[in-house]
Amino acid sequence: MMAMTVRRINPLGESELSRVEASLGVSIPEGYRNFLLATDGGKPVDYMVTPKLGVTKFLGARQIAEHRKRLRGRIPETVLPIADAAGGNRVCISIAPDEVGAIYLWDHELEPSGAEKAPERIAASFDDFVAQLRVLSREDLGPSRVISVEIDPEFLKMVREQEAQEDSLPTLRWPKETAEP
């Protein structure tokens, strides 16, 4: 199984995670729950992709609650957002009784067709989803057609400061590597 490296926020305590679950009114499925206990979300060190999406950030427990509240009525009540994907989309985890833990892609561009139609199942579990992730390669990008780019110097400074702050966070490999018996 491929492991990813994430810049973690802080490991989350069981009591804090239980408080967030109580505020949500549901339990976070086991695979992502274990990830939250180890990382409380975080940004992949490398840009991780599947054939359908790129993950920009995994949400921490409190962010799940905030995103769910903000997206209420736009995503089905049977899923929780767990990661930001490229293009403003979300990776979600199912809390539906018949498929707890399944992973879905919520594409905001499909939203006008109805919240129930927007999510697409992409993995049976969080661990299966992580196993699909790989580092984006140069070949994935194809030929470049950019002629020129101009970036506001103040904006560039702000981005570089934010990147430096993120780069100072500790990293963690997920899934955690275990010693062979």
Buried (B, 14 or more C-beta within 10 A) or exposed (E): EEBBBBBBBEEBEEEBBEBBBEBBEBEBBEBBBBBBBBBBBBBBBEBBBBEEBBBBBBBBBBBBBEBBEEBEEEBBEBBBBBBBBEEEBBBBBBBEEEBBBBBBBBBBEBBEEEBEEBBEEBBBBBBBBBBBBBBBEEEEEEEEEEEEEEEEEEEEEEEEEEEEEEEEBEBBEBBEEEEEE
